[in-house]
Amino acid sequence: MRLTGRDGALGKLTSAEKNDAQNWLPASAESTQVLQMQSQAQSADIIPAVVVYDRPSGVTAADQAKAAADAEAFTRVSGVVDAQIAGPQAARDGQAIQTIVPVNVGKDGWDQAATAADELRAIANADGHGLAVHVTGPLGTAADSSHAFAGIDSTLLFAALAVVIVLLLLTYRSPCCGCSR
């Protein structure tokens, strides 16, 4: 029996929950008002990834060409809003390059974030020749959280079940267990 995911009972519960701040903050709160204004300007389903290329000795012309080619390759990743890709932009100190890649994760948010981040990372890591690559920003954070909390629903369920069983055993133990007949 599968307890997590879209098919199981826990998957149905997690798809019904509403974790947006707008759902639990008062309508008069400044945070809620900002979120409402932001949702009018851009879809809440679009999460930016910041792809950072780093070489402590300084990025080379080849690194800059790779970052530009990768920016073009990022457009082939599912959900990437290619018209909004910004960069690559070199750092002032010449040791890093960044490209901002907006990704439309749709209603699957967490699941899509991890997949998109993995695909961006795979493209950026190919033929780097010592160039360190990091996928950061909101999409990178969401992807890392998704990986970190994978399977936690069933873990929490079984841990809670074990606690309940122990409490029931302690509370309703047999009246004859400590007495002598």
C-alpha positions as CSV (number, residue, x, y, z in Angstrom):
1,M,0.0,0.0,0.0
2,R,1.4,3.3,-1.0
3,L,0.9,6.0,1.6
4,T,2.5,9.0,-0.1
5,G,2.1,10.7,-3.4
6,R,-0.9,11.5,-5.5
7,D,-2.5,8.1,-5.2
8,G,-2.4,7.5,-1.5
9,A,-4.4,9.1,1.3
10,L,-1.6,11.4,2.4
11,G,-1.2,12.6,-1.2
12,K,-4.8,13.6,-1.2
13,L,-4.4,15.5,2.1
14,T,-1.3,17.4,0.9
15,S,-3.0,18.4,-2.3
16,A,-5.9,19.9,-0.3
17,E,-3.8,21.9,2.1
18,K,-3.4,25.6,1.6
19,N,0.0,26.9,2.8
20,D,0.0,30.3,1.1
21,A,0.4,33.2,3.5
22,Q,-2.7,34.8,2.0
23,N,-4.7,31.9,3.5
24,W,-3.7,32.4,7.1
25,L,-2.7,36.1,7.4
26,P,-5.3,38.8,7.9
27,A,-6.3,40.6,4.7
28,S,-5.2,43.9,6.3
29,A,-1.6,42.6,6.9
30,E,1.0,44.3,4.7
31,S,2.4,40.9,3.8
32,T,-1.0,39.8,2.4
33,Q,-1.3,43.1,0.4
34,V,2.1,42.6,-1.1
35,L,1.4,39.0,-2.0
36,Q,-1.9,40.2,-3.7
37,M,0.0,42.9,-5.7
38,Q,2.7,40.5,-6.6
39,S,0.3,37.9,-7.9
40,Q,-1.1,40.5,-10.3
41,A,2.3,41.2,-11.7
42,Q,3.6,37.6,-12.0
43,S,2.2,34.1,-11.5
44,A,2.9,32.6,-8.1
45,D,3.8,29.4,-10.1
46,I,6.9,31.0,-11.5
47,I,9.9,30.5,-9.3
48,P,13.3,31.9,-10.2
49,A,16.5,29.8,-10.2
50,V,19.8,31.5,-9.9
51,V,22.5,29.4,-11.7
52,V,25.9,30.5,-10.4
53,Y,29.2,29.5,-12.1
54,D,32.2,30.0,-9.9
55,R,36.0,29.8,-10.5
56,P,38.1,31.2,-7.6
57,S,41.0,31.9,-10.0
58,G,38.6,34.0,-12.2
59,V,36.2,33.0,-14.9
60,T,37.7,32.7,-18.4
61,A,36.3,33.7,-21.8
62,A,35.5,30.0,-22.3
63,D,33.5,30.0,-19.1
64,Q,31.5,33.0,-20.3
65,A,30.9,31.3,-23.6
66,K,29.7,28.2,-21.7
67,A,27.4,30.2,-19.5
68,A,25.9,31.8,-22.6
69,A,25.4,28.5,-24.3
70,D,23.9,27.1,-21.2
71,A,21.4,30.0,-21.0
72,E,20.3,28.9,-24.5
73,A,20.1,25.3,-23.4
74,F,18.0,26.2,-20.3
75,T,15.2,27.1,-22.6
76,R,14.7,23.4,-23.4
77,V,14.0,22.5,-19.8
78,S,10.3,21.9,-19.1
79,G,8.6,24.9,-17.5
80,V,11.4,27.5,-18.2
81,V,10.0,30.8,-19.2
82,D,12.7,31.5,-21.8
83,A,11.6,35.1,-22.6
84,Q,12.5,36.0,-19.0
85,I,15.9,34.4,-18.6
86,A,18.4,37.1,-17.4
87,G,22.1,36.8,-18.0
88,P,24.6,35.5,-18.0
89,Q,26.0,38.3,-15.9
90,A,29.6,38.3,-14.7
91,A,30.5,39.4,-11.2
92,R,32.5,42.6,-10.7
93,D,35.4,40.6,-9.2
94,G,35.5,38.3,-12.3
95,Q,35.2,35.1,-10.2
96,A,31.6,34.2,-10.9
97,I,28.8,34.4,-13.5
98,Q,25.1,34.2,-12.8
99,T,22.0,33.5,-14.9
100,I,18.5,33.9,-13.6
101,V,16.2,31.3,-15.0
102,P,12.4,31.6,-14.2
103,V,10.6,28.3,-14.1
104,N,6.9,27.8,-14.2
105,V,6.4,24.9,-11.7
106,G,2.6,24.9,-12.1
107,K,0.4,23.4,-9.4
108,D,3.0,20.6,-8.7
109,G,5.4,23.1,-7.2
110,W,7.7,20.9,-5.1
111,D,7.8,18.0,-7.4
112,Q,8.5,20.2,-10.5
113,A,11.0,22.3,-8.7
114,A,13.3,19.4,-7.9
115,T,13.0,18.1,-11.5
116,A,13.7,21.5,-13.0
117,A,16.7,22.2,-10.7
118,D,18.2,18.8,-11.5
119,E,17.9,19.4,-15.2
120,L,19.4,22.9,-14.9
121,R,22.2,21.5,-12.8
122,A,22.9,18.8,-15.3
123,I,23.2,21.2,-18.2
124,A,25.4,23.6,-16.3
125,N,27.7,20.9,-15.0
126,A,28.4,19.4,-18.5
127,D,31.8,20.2,-19.8
128,G,32.6,22.7,-17.0
129,H,36.4,21.9,-16.8
130,G,36.8,22.9,-13.2
131,L,34.0,25.4,-13.1
132,A,31.9,25.0,-10.0
133,V,28.1,25.3,-10.6
134,H,25.4,26.0,-8.0
135,V,21.6,26.2,-8.6
136,T,20.4,28.6,-5.9
137,G,17.6,31.1,-5.4
138,P,14.0,30.2,-4.6
139,L,13.9,27.2,-7.0
140,G,17.2,25.8,-5.7
141,T,15.9,26.1,-2.1
142,A,12.5,24.5,-3.0
143,A,14.4,21.6,-4.8
144,D,16.7,21.0,-1.8
145,S,13.7,21.0,0.6
146,S,11.9,18.6,-1.7
147,H,14.8,16.2,-1.6
148,A,15.3,16.6,2.1
149,F,11.7,16.0,3.0
150,A,11.1,13.2,0.5
151,G,9.2,10.4,2.2
152,I,8.7,12.3,5.5
153,D,5.0,11.9,5.3
154,S,5.2,8.2,5.8
155,T,8.0,8.6,8.4
156,L,5.9,11.0,10.5
157,L,2.8,8.7,10.1
158,F,4.7,5.6,11.4
159,A,6.4,7.6,14.2
160,A,3.0,8.9,15.4
161,L,1.5,5.5,15.1
162,A,4.3,4.0,17.3
163,V,3.8,6.7,19.9
164,V,0.1,6.1,20.0
165,I,0.6,2.3,20.4
166,V,3.1,2.8,23.2
167,L,0.7,5.3,25.0
168,L,-2.2,2.8,24.6
169,L,-0.1,0.0,26.0
170,L,1.0,2.1,29.0
171,T,-2.5,3.4,29.7
172,Y,-4.5,0.2,29.2
173,R,-2.1,-2.5,30.3
174,S,-3.6,-5.6,31.8
175,P,-4.8,-5.1,35.4
176,C,-3.2,-8.5,36.3
177,C,0.3,-7.6,35.0
178,G,1.6,-6.5,38.4
179,C,-0.4,-8.5,40.8
180,S,0.0,-12.0,42.1
181,R,-3.0,-14.3,42.2
